[in-house]
Amino acid sequence: MALVIAGHARSGTTLLAQLFNLHPEIQVTIEFQNFRALNVGYLEHVRALRKNWYYRAYVGRTGREVPLRAKLPSAAFLAQYLLGLLPNAGGPIGVREVERVLHAIFPQARIVGDKYPRYIFRLDDLAREPGLQILVIYRDARDVVSSTLKQVRTVWRNRPLWKDVHTAAQVAQDWVRAIQAMERHRAQAYCIRYEDLVRNPDRELSALGEWLGVDPRGFSTQRVHEASIGKYQMGLSAEEADQVLEIAGPTLKTLGYL
């Protein structure tokens, strides 16, 4: 099975990836973005892999502070992936070809895939791909906005994707777009609410394991805690909180947050 994990940034995609990679039957890469360009030629597919392994480790730890020895597994993974796809260089690279190579690299895994939050904005294309399973996680817009602004003002401040994001209103609008994309494809995707996952991980992971067809006992819940729920009350000013509610309030109400 091939799987993508999507959702607005700071909604819990990393938590899901961590839980999955501790499961003996699952292996997902971290923002490799190899499902961004499907049904295209080899060179175009390779060009879509924009993240440099040196700055974003695809497997294991990530971040600029990570020492070289911790990034080598990702460099080896990238080389294996590119070489594995070479036999298909004469034709389009689709889900089947990607899945074949990932299974060759991770032979112990029954499920392989990639976690990249902004797959959420490519669901119109991804939902049409046969053989590709889509998992979307969503979270209260207020916590998403608060956590995102904290990141863009610190560790993300030099990242091209976020360099023009400065306000709560901008992030709230992006969140609404993400939820709209999720709602358009509920029939094709498995959607999980972040707050439900961290408050009742046993129940949610049992249901998720059933959907994936894996033993839910393989999930470890040691990384799961609900301390991050409601932190927007400390992270957003009153004005910013009002901006979020003005933009995202109707959607939050539809999702049961208000």
Secondary structure as the mmCIF struct_conf table of DSSP 4:
data_model
#
loop_
_struct_conf.conf_type_id
_struct_conf.id
_struct_conf.beg_label_comp_id
_struct_conf.beg_label_asym_id
_struct_conf.beg_label_seq_id
_struct_conf.end_label_comp_id
_struct_conf.end_label_asym_id
_struct_conf.end_label_seq_id
STRN STRN1 ALA A 2 ALA A 6
BEND BEND1 HIS A 8 HIS A 8
TURN_TY1_P TURN_TY1_P1 ALA A 9 ARG A 10
BEND BEND2 SER A 11 GLY A 12
HELX_RH_AL_P HELX_RH_AL_P1 THR A 13 ASN A 21
TURN_TY1_P TURN_TY1_P2 LEU A 22 LEU A 22
BEND BEND3 HIS A 23 HIS A 23
TURN_TY1_P TURN_TY1_P3 PRO A 24 GLU A 25
STRN STRN2 ILE A 26 ILE A 30
BEND BEND4 GLU A 31 GLU A 31
TURN_TY1_P TURN_TY1_P4 ASN A 34 PHE A 35
BEND BEND5 ARG A 36 ALA A 37
BEND BEND6 ASN A 39 ASN A 39
STRN STRN3 VAL A 40 VAL A 40
HELX_RH_AL_P HELX_RH_AL_P2 TYR A 42 ARG A 47
TURN_TY1_P TURN_TY1_P5 ALA A 48 ALA A 48
BEND BEND7 LYS A 51 LYS A 51
TURN_TY1_P TURN_TY1_P6 TRP A 53 TYR A 55
BEND BEND8 ARG A 56 ARG A 56
BEND BEND9 TYR A 58 GLY A 60
BEND BEND10 GLY A 63 GLY A 63
TURN_TY1_P TURN_TY1_P7 ARG A 64 GLU A 65
BEND BEND11 VAL A 66 VAL A 66
HELX_RH_AL_P HELX_RH_AL_P3 LEU A 68 LEU A 85
HELX_RH_3T_P HELX_RH_3T_P1 LEU A 86 ASN A 88
TURN_TY1_P TURN_TY1_P8 ALA A 89 GLY A 90
BEND BEND12 GLY A 91 GLY A 91
STRN STRN4 ILE A 93 ILE A 93
HELX_RH_AL_P HELX_RH_AL_P4 VAL A 95 ILE A 105
BEND BEND13 PHE A 106 PHE A 106
TURN_TY1_P TURN_TY1_P9 PRO A 107 GLN A 108
BEND BEND14 ARG A 110 ARG A 110
STRN STRN5 ILE A 111 LYS A 115
HELX_RH_3T_P HELX_RH_3T_P2 PRO A 117 ARG A 122
HELX_RH_AL_P HELX_RH_AL_P5 LEU A 123 LEU A 126
TURN_TY1_P TURN_TY1_P10 ALA A 127 ARG A 128
TURN_TY1_P TURN_TY1_P11 PRO A 130 GLY A 131
STRN STRN6 LEU A 132 TYR A 138
HELX_RH_AL_P HELX_RH_AL_P6 ALA A 141 VAL A 152
TURN_TY1_P TURN_TY1_P12 ARG A 153 ASN A 158
HELX_RH_3T_P HELX_RH_3T_P3 PRO A 160 TRP A 162
TURN_TY1_P TURN_TY1_P13 LYS A 163 ASP A 164
BEND BEND15 THR A 167 THR A 167
HELX_RH_AL_P HELX_RH_AL_P7 ALA A 168 ARG A 184
TURN_TY1_P TURN_TY1_P14 HIS A 185 GLN A 188
STRN STRN7 ALA A 189 ARG A 193
HELX_RH_AL_P HELX_RH_AL_P8 TYR A 194 ARG A 199
BEND BEND16 ASN A 200 ASN A 200
HELX_RH_AL_P HELX_RH_AL_P9 PRO A 201 LEU A 212
TURN_TY1_P TURN_TY1_P15 GLY A 213 GLY A 213
BEND BEND17 VAL A 214 VAL A 214
HELX_RH_3T_P HELX_RH_3T_P4 PRO A 216 GLY A 218
TURN_TY1_P TURN_TY1_P16 GLN A 222 ARG A 223
TURN_TY1_P TURN_TY1_P17 ALA A 227 LYS A 231
HELX_RH_AL_P HELX_RH_AL_P10 TYR A 232 GLY A 235
BEND BEND18 LEU A 236 LEU A 236
HELX_RH_AL_P HELX_RH_AL_P11 ALA A 238 THR A 254
TURN_TY1_P TURN_TY1_P18 LEU A 255 GLY A 256
#
